[in-house]
Amino acid sequence: MSFLQQALASSNCTAAAIPFPEVFGASFISTQASLVENFSTFASSQRNFNHPDIEVKNVTYCNVTITHTHLGQNDTLITQVWLPMQPTWNERLQAIGGGGWIAGLFGFTDIGMAAAVAEGYATFTTNGGVPSQLPEDWALLSPGNVNLYLLNDFASVALNDAALVAKSVINSFYGQPPKYSYWSGCSQGGRQGLTFAQRYPDVFDGIAAGAPAINWAELFVGAYHPQQVMNEMQQYAHPCELDALTAAAIKACDANDGLVDGIISDPDSCHFDPQSMVGAPLNCSTPGAPTTISKVAATVADAAWTGAKASDGTLLWYTPGYEANLTSPTSLATTICSSNGTCTSTNAQGVNLLTSWLTLFVEKNPKFNVTAMSRQDYERVFRKSVREYESIISTNSPNLSEFRNAGGKMITYHGLADQIITFRNSRHYYDAVTALDTNVHDFYRLFEAPGLAHCNAGAGGYPFGTFAALVDWVENGKVPDALKATSVTNVTTKLCPYPKKAVFGGSSENVGFDSFTCT
């Protein structure tokens, strides 16, 4: 962008200079614009998924917020667009996805947007059309009646609206549309990215979708399975027991990939029976903790590792792998224990994420007692969730032919130690896409990350270069045959595109990217 164009852009940072976009079905309410000067912050890779750490220094941008509604639906959709002036706009758009029950417009998206404008991207996010970050505030019109207008907004409609709004604002502000448009997100943000590939295939040239919360209707009930098993037994495992079982499973399967590093890199070759550890001694420092591993803990670990089961033993859906943390506040088998060793169920962050879906959307009753479900009740809730919401928010259509034909490229990474959304969720979807299109690798690649927890953290490596690899693929045709992943201890390893696996062939004293081959 020339000096004259930049000066023009600066003068255009007013609501009067930015006309309402034209989006079919939308009625626009207001536009706000303000110039933000010399903005600085630190955008950590732990909050700006798909990217490395980015130091944001003295950035000047125009903050545009546009509000619209869909007449007759009583919704309010807010789209926020940040338009950089320094450094010069790179003529590209980078959208930032949400997390959990939040579509956007919260702390994580602020960090991602700041990093985007620092690198010259125009960027946007959206509230998804919902009035709160808590589904309790909007899910039900009344007991028994889901607000389907808002759920549709949250699932897909508001996302496409926001993208069209952002592109219109960019065109008005700079006098030209973006040359390339990208999506970046993880978890909910990953699901949102796949929504565009499936429903709105020509909106983005490239999509970086980490650990996507797809197969939503199945996932959110299936992931509750470890809690369901404890509720049925009315006995709850102590975190110390589950941590010990996880450590034992990792130790048993660690070397399967040729490298002993505290990580399971080949989960398909790992077969560990937690019942074999019943009675094994424990060394826990927590007051009241058990001294040996119980049959209850082994049963819960097995429920977490082998998938959600119906009463006849058939698989309903997948659950986390052996190396996933089962006891953190965001995990699926977490419990709360008193000093006398008595443990009960908990509404910790990860579990509450699931129970909101079960009570508000599936049963449509905020007073529904999830802890009292029998296995038959659980099966019924699972099938009801799929039956009623598969087409609304599951985001699992395997036909990506329109995205492929539009020239789109997509990269997904998923941690094998993801404690919330099992890596098999992404694998299941990728296999379904492959069944329809054996050339899926030409436009969509999935990278499984050993030891990586949900979106980031854990003992394994994090692929901070995912977004850069996507841009290189879209704009330069460089196919991402591998991704670099760096752990918290600065060990660099290689991630291979599924179904290939990284096999170690180097020296354990000098582990690095080139120590692995994709086979």
C-alpha positions, -999 to +999 in steps of 0.1 A: +000+000+000+014+034-010+019+064+013-012+080-004-033+049+002-022+047+038-031+083+044-064+077+028-070+047+050-062+067+081-088+093+071-113+065+064-113+053+100-147+068+107-181+052+108-193+077+081-166+065+057-176+028+060-210+020+044-231-008+056-222-041+039-247-059+017-254-093+032-285-111+021-310-116+050-291-091+073-304-058+086-276-036+098-279-015+130-247+004+136-211+010+127-184+022+151-149+031+141-119+042+162-082+047+155-059+027+178-024+041+179+009+026+190-006-005+204+018-031+219+014-065+236+028-099+236+009-126+216+019-159+231+018-190+210-001-206+239-030-183+231-025-176+194-029-211+180-011-221+148+015-194+153+047-187+172+052-161+198+048-126+183+059-094+199+034-067+189+051-033+190+036+001+183+009-010+159-017+014+146-050+001+133-086+010+127-110-009+149-144-012+132-174-028+149-205-035+129-238-048+144-266-064+125-296-086+130-319-110+111-353-095+111-378-117+130-351-137+148-343-113+177-306-118+174-277-094+175-246-102+156-214-083+163-184-083+139-152-066+149-126-059+122-091-046+128-074-028+099-037-022+101-020+009+088+015+003+102+031-020+093+016-017+058-014-039+051-002-070+033-034-072+013-045-103+032-072-112+057-067-135+087-098-144+107-095-156+143-117-184+158-132-188+192-130-214+219-153-235+241-188-220+240-174-187+228-176-179+191-152-150+194-148-115+208-129-125+240-094-126+253-080-152+231-093-136+199-078-102+210-044-118+212-048-135+178-060-103+162-032-083+177-007-107+163-024-106+129-023-068+126+013-069+137+021-091+107+001-068+084-031-088+082-066-073+084-084-095+108-119-101+123-138-121+148-175-123+158-197-129+188-215-156+168-248-139+173-252-150+209-255-125+238-232-142+263-202-165+267-224-188+288-250-210+270-272-209+300-279-173+291-293-180+256-298-218+249-335-220+259-364-198+251-382-216+278-378-251+294-382-276+265-377-250+238-342-245+224-334-212+207-327-227+174-322-193+157-293-185+180-279-220+178-278-218+140-261-184+143-235-198+166-230-230+145-226-214+111-248-185+100-230-157+120-196-170+109-204-165+072-221-132+078-190-120+097-167-130+069-188-112+043-190-081+066-152-081+071-145-084+034-169-055+027-152-033+053-118-041+039-129-031+004-144+001+017-114+010+038-085+001+015-103+005-018-097-032-027-106-067-015-080-089+001-059-109-023-059-139+000-081-148+030-073-172+058-089-187+089-069-195+120-084-213+151-083-243+174-110-262+193-142-243+187-121-222+163-111-254+145-147-264+142-155-230+128-128-234+102-142-267+090-176-251+089-163-228+062-147-256+042-180-276+043-207-249+041-191-218+027-162-233+006-153-202-014-148-178+016-112-187+026-082-196+005-066-213+035-079-227+068-058-236+098-081-257+121-064-271+152-080-298+173-115-291+158-146-298+179-163-315+150-187-344+153-202-322+179-234-341+186-215-373+191-184-358+208-201-339+235-221-369+248-193-394+241-167-374+260-189-376+291-185-414+293-158-415+320-181-395+343-211-416+333-192-448+343-184-433+377-219-421+382-232-456+375-209-471+400-215-442+425-177-445+431-152-419+419-115-425+412-089-404+431-068-383+407-036-398+421-048-433+409-056-421+374-024-402+371-005-433+381-024-454+355-017-428+328+020-428+337+021-466+336+005-467+302+029-442+288+059-462+302+046-494+287+042-479+252+068-452+251+095-471+232+071-483+205+083-456+181+120-463+188+126-434+212+121-433+250+109-398+257+079-400+279+055-398+249+034-423+230+040-415+194+023-446+180-010-450+199-022-477+175+005-501+187-003-494+224-023-520+243-023-515+280-048-531+305-054-509+335-069-538+354-034-553+355-025-525+379-052-531+405-036-534+439-003-518+427+012-494+454+007-457+452+029-430+466+006-399+468+013-369+489-024-358+489-040-362+523-064-391+524-052-405+490-054-443+486-022-464+490-030-488+461-048-486+428-084-496+430-106-515+407-128-484+404-098-464+390-089-491+366-125-492+353-126-454+349-093-454+330-105-482+308-137-462+301-115-432+291-092-452+269-115-476+250-144-453+241-180-446+251-199-479+251-236-488+248-251-513+273-243-541+248-207-531+246-208-515+211-188-484+205-208-451+206-179-427+202-142-422+209-126-410+241-091-398+249-059-417+242-036-433+268-014-402+273-042-377+279-043-361+313-076-374+329-076-353+360-069-316+352-097-291+355-102-294+317-102-332+317-130-357+314-124-380+344-117-352+369-132-356+404-131-337+437-118-354+468-120-345+505-091-349+530-105-382+542-102-396+506-139-395+496-142-384+460-173-372+441-182-359+407-173-323+398-184-295+375-149-286+366-143-267+334-140-297+310-170-315+325-192-284+326-185-278+289-202-312+283-231-310+308-242-277+293-249-295+261-266-325+278-289-304+299-297-274+278-297-286+243-304-324+244-327-326+274-337-289+271-340-288+309-314-269+330-325-290+360-319-324+343-296-345+366-269-359+344-254-378+374-285-399+377-285-413+341-285-451+337-266-465+308-299-468+289-305-431+296-270-423+284-276-442+251-309-424+246-293-390+252-264-399+228-288-409+200-311-380+206-282-356+204-272-370+170-307-372+157-316-336+166-284-317+160-263-336+134-272-313+106-269-281+127-236-282+145-218-315+141-197-300+112-188-334+099-198-335+062-170-354+044-177-339+010-151-312+005-153-312-033-165-276-035-137-264-012-112-284-033-126-271-066-124-235-052-086-240-047-088-241-009-062-256+013-066-268+049-043-280+076-054-296+109-032-306+138-044-327+167-026-336+199-025-373+207-026-363+244-057-340+239-077-343+271-109-328+258-113-336+222-098-370+213-075-371+183-096-400+170-124-374+164-102-357+137-089-391+124-125-404+120-134-373+099-103-374+078-109-411+070-144-402+059-132-375+036-106-399+022-132-424+015-149-399-009-117-384-023-085-404-023-067-373-034-076-355-002-038-349+005-037-325-024-058-299-004-063-311+032-037-326+056-041-338+092-010-339+115-011-359+147+011-345+174+024-370+200+023-358+236+004-325+227-026-317+249-056-297+238-044-271+212-011-267+231+008-277+263+016-312+274+050-330+270+050-331+232+058-307+205+035-278+194+035-270+156+038-232+159+045-230+122+011-243+111-002-210+098+030-202+080+030-236+063-006-230+052+003-196+036+032-212+018+010-239+005-017-215-007+005-188-022+036-207-033+024-242-038+048-257-013+031-288+000+035-294+038+051-328+038+060-324+075+055-298+103+081-289+130+069-293+165+087-278+195+081-289+231+083-268+263+118-282+268+128-269+233+130-304+217+121-303+180+104-332+164+087-340+131+049-343+126+039-363+096+007-360+076-018-387+086-018-417+080+020-415+079+038-417+113+071-403+124+097-431+131+128-423+151+161-432+135+186-409+151+206-407+184+187-403+217+214-379+227+207-356+198+170-356+190+158-332+163+136-327+133+159-348+110+159-376+135+125-388+122+112-401+089+076-402+078+066-437+069 
